[in-house]
Amino acid sequence: MQLSNNKILITGGATGIGFGMAERFISEGNTVIICGRRLDALEEAVSKLPSLIIKQCDLEQESEREALYHWIEEEHSDLNVLVNNAGIQNWMSLDDPEFFSKARKEITINIEAPLHLTLLFKKLQSLSTIVNVTSGLAFVPLIKAPVYCATKSFFHSFTLSLARLLENSNVEVIEIIPPALNTDLGGKGIHDMWDSVDTFIDSVFVQLREGKKSISHGFTIAMSSAGKETLDGIFNQMNPST
């Protein structure tokens, strides 16, 4: 992937990893569009990065995903990079009375939305790169977030298939596999002890410059390349029996 002179759409780009990528891509000389559900978060992002282009969009809604694509098609038809970053994480137990409704929302936003956007944006003649943000929890689940981990396993598997399906096209596929980072994913304060987003983004861009198609950092380096015995050990460390 070339790191400058792109027009890039980052879903969920107002906060966390999405905003970190937007900030770095702008510094590298790219035009960046971010979308998200909350207008206040988008406006706060553009107050920090005035060159950002923002678009309010609820990716949980199929009609809004389609409207986003048609807006890009009409207003930004030279867009060449899609970053499927948006995702939600719920920490919940099976006794949670809202387990199913929360799970359905995670499945829609973490699986259906990026699948749908991939199929829509693949129709853009200018598209050259799809970047899918998965998770180290795709390889070893954290049982406190059971559905989130399962959605990321799905998205990792789909990304592997997508890369092979598009290998003879003009579209490259890159997977970014974050570890736990100091963001509000899953709730405020849950991840305060982990690496900063800036540290992670530094690592991502080093690997992008090296031409890597699978990008890991910290703990996810071991998780994404480990065998079953190692993964079982990590699972037991992450999820001690009570």
N, C-alpha and C positions, 0 to 999 in steps of 0.2 A: 504494500500500500504506500502510495506517495503521501507525504505528511504535510504538504502545503498545496494551495490553489485548488482545494476541494470545496464543494458545497455539501454540508453534512447535516442530516437530521438526527438528533439524539432524543429518543423518547425518555420521559422522566428526567429531563435535563436540568431541572431547576434546583436540585439539591443533590447531595451525596456524590457518588461516583459520576453520575451524569453531568453535574455541574463542574466537577473536576476535569472531566474530559473536554467539556465545552471551553473552559478557560484555557486549557493547554492547546487545543486545536486553534483557537483564535490567536494565541501567541505565535503559532506556527504559520500564520498567514492564510487561514481558512475562513470561509463564511459559514456560520453555524446557526442552525435553527433548532430550537428546543420546543418540545410540547409537554403539556402536563395538564392535570385536571384542575389544579388550584390556580386561579388568576393571581392571587396575592403572592404566591411563591414565584410565579413567572415574572411578575413585576419587580419583585425583590432581586431576582437574578439579573434582570436587565439593568437595574440600578447599579449593580456591581460591574457588569460587562455591557456597556451601552451599545456595542455593535451587534449584540445578540438579536436574532429575529425570534419572536415568541408566537406560539399558537396554542390557545386553550383547546384541550381535547380530552375527553374521558375515554380512555382506551378500553374500558370495560364494555362500551357500547359499540356494536358492530357498525351501526350507521355513522358514528363519529369517526371510526377508523377509515371508513370509505370516504367520508367528507374530508378528512385529513389528506388522503391520497389525491383526491380531485383538486384540492387547494394547491398542493405541491405541483401537480401536473399543470395547472393553469398559471401559477405565480412563480414557480421555481423549477421549471422543467429541466434545468441543467443540474439538478441535484444528482450527485454521484455516489454518496455514501449514506447508508442507512445503519444506524446504531440502535439495535433493539436492547435497550437498557432498563426500561421501566419494569418494576416488579414490587410486590408486596410480600411481607413475611408476618405470619401470625404465630405467636407462641401460644399453644393451647393444648388442653388435655381432652381425652375422649369424653370426659364428664361435662365439658363446656356445652351448655344448651344451644349455643350458636355455632357449634363446630361445623355443621354441614354448610350453613350459609357463608361462614368465613372461608371454608374450603372451596366452595364454588367460586367465590370471588378471586381467590388465589389462582385457581385453575384458569379462570377466564383471562386474568391480567397477565399471568406468568407464562401461559401456554397458548391459549387461543389468540390473544392479541398479537404476539410476535409472529406466529404462523400466518395469520391473516395479512399482517403488514408485509411480510416477506413475499407472499404471493402477489399482493397488489403492486409493490414497488419494483418487483422483478420486471414489470411491464415497461418501466421507464427505460428508454433507449440509452440514457446517459449513465445508468447505474453501473458502477464498477466494483463496489465493495459492500459486503454485508458484514457487520460486526455484531456478534451475539454475546451478551454478557450473561454467563451462567453462574456457577458458584462451586467452591470446593465441597460444599454440601451435596453436590450431585454425586460424589464418589463415596462419602461417608455421611449418613444422615445424623442430624441432631434430633433426638426424639421429642424435644420440646417444640420443634417446628416441623411436624411430620409431613404436612401437605406441601409446605414450601420446598422441603428437600426433594420430595417426589417430583414436583414440577421442574426443578432444576435438573434432575436426572433425565427427565423427558427432554428438556431443552438441549442438554448436552448431546444426547443420542441423536436428536433431530439435526443438530448442527453438524455432527460427523457425516450424516447422510447427505445433508444439503451440500456440503463441500464436495462430496463425490459426484452428486447429481449435476453440479455446476462446473465440474473440473474442465470440461471442454467448451465452456462459454467464456465470455469476457468479464465474468463476475467472480471475484475471489471472496472466500469466506474466512473470517477470522473469529476465533473464540477467545474471549477474555474470561479468566477463571479467578475471580477475587476470593481472598480469604475473608474472615471477619475483619471489618475495618471500623474505625471510630465514626460511625454514622448513626442516624436514628432509625435505621431499618429494624423493624420488629418492636420498636419502642425506645423512648429516650433513656439513655443511661445504660442500656444493655451491653453496648459494645465499647464503652469508654476506655477500656484498657488496651484496645488493639491499635495497630498502626494507623497513622493518619491517612486520609485520602491522598494528600499531596505526595507522601512517600510511595504509595501504590501507583499513582499516575506517573511518577518519575520512572518506576520500574516498567510500566506498560510501554512508555514511549521509547525506552532503550530497546525493548524487544521488538517493537514495531520497526524501528530503524534497522534492526538485524534481519528483518523479513520474516519473523516467526508468525505462524498461523495459529498456534496455540500458546496463549500467554498466561503464565502463572506467576504467583508471587508468594513468598514466605511459605506458610504451611501448605498451601495448595500445590506447591511444586512436588512435595512428597506424596500428597494425596492423589494427584492426577497420574502419577507414574508408578504407584505401588502395586504389589501383588496382593492376593486375597488374604494371606496370613497377616501382612502388615496392616491392611485395611481393617481386618477384624480387631487387631490390637488397638488401632486408633478409635474404632467404634466403641470399644469397651472403656477406653480412657474418657471419651467425650460423654458417654452415657453410663455412668456407674450404676450398678444395681443398688436398689434401696432395701 
